[in-house]
Amino acid sequence: MTGLQFLWPSRLHGSPHLSTRQYARLVRGWVSSLGLEPSAYGTHSMRRTKVAQIYKKTGNLRAVQLLLGHTKMDSTVRYLGVDLEDALTLSEGIDL
């Protein structure tokens, strides 16, 4: 793929990519086909879950910031709900 191609192109001629609404319908269908409750899963919650797992496993806020496309670290910290206790736990795991 080149930078100008979309992973999921639109079937409509006026749009090069799927709309967020169509993507949400696809996700709902995938979740239903797995026998899960569709109301418990959404496109945004899955995005947040992925980066939260990356943060928990690596402790690398900068990587998460880049993945989310946030320009400010404060935004990433708020998005993940990182609190002082999390920060202290991470810092205790690093010996200097």
Residue, then its C-alpha position, 0 to 999 in steps of 0.5 A: m500500500t502507498g500512503l494514498q491508499f486506504l486499508w478499507p476503501s469506500r464503495l462510494h465514489g465521492s469518498p476514498h475511505l469508509s465513514t466512521r458510521q460504516y466502520a462502526r457497523l462493521v465492528r458491530g457485525w464482527v462482534s455479533s458474529l463472535g457471539l458477544e454483546p455488541s453494545a459492550y464493544g465500540t470502535h473508540s473503546m477498542r482503540r483505548t483498550k489497545v493503547a492501555q494494554i501497550y502502556k501497561k506492558t511497556g510503561n512507555l507513555r511516549a509510544v502511546q502518545l505517538l500511536l494516538g497522535h496526541t501532540k501533548m503528553d498531558s492529553t495522553v495521560r488524561y486519555l489513559g487515566v494515568d494517576l500518581e499511583d501508576a506513575l509511582t509504581l512504574s518509577e519503583g520498578i526502575d533502579l538507578 
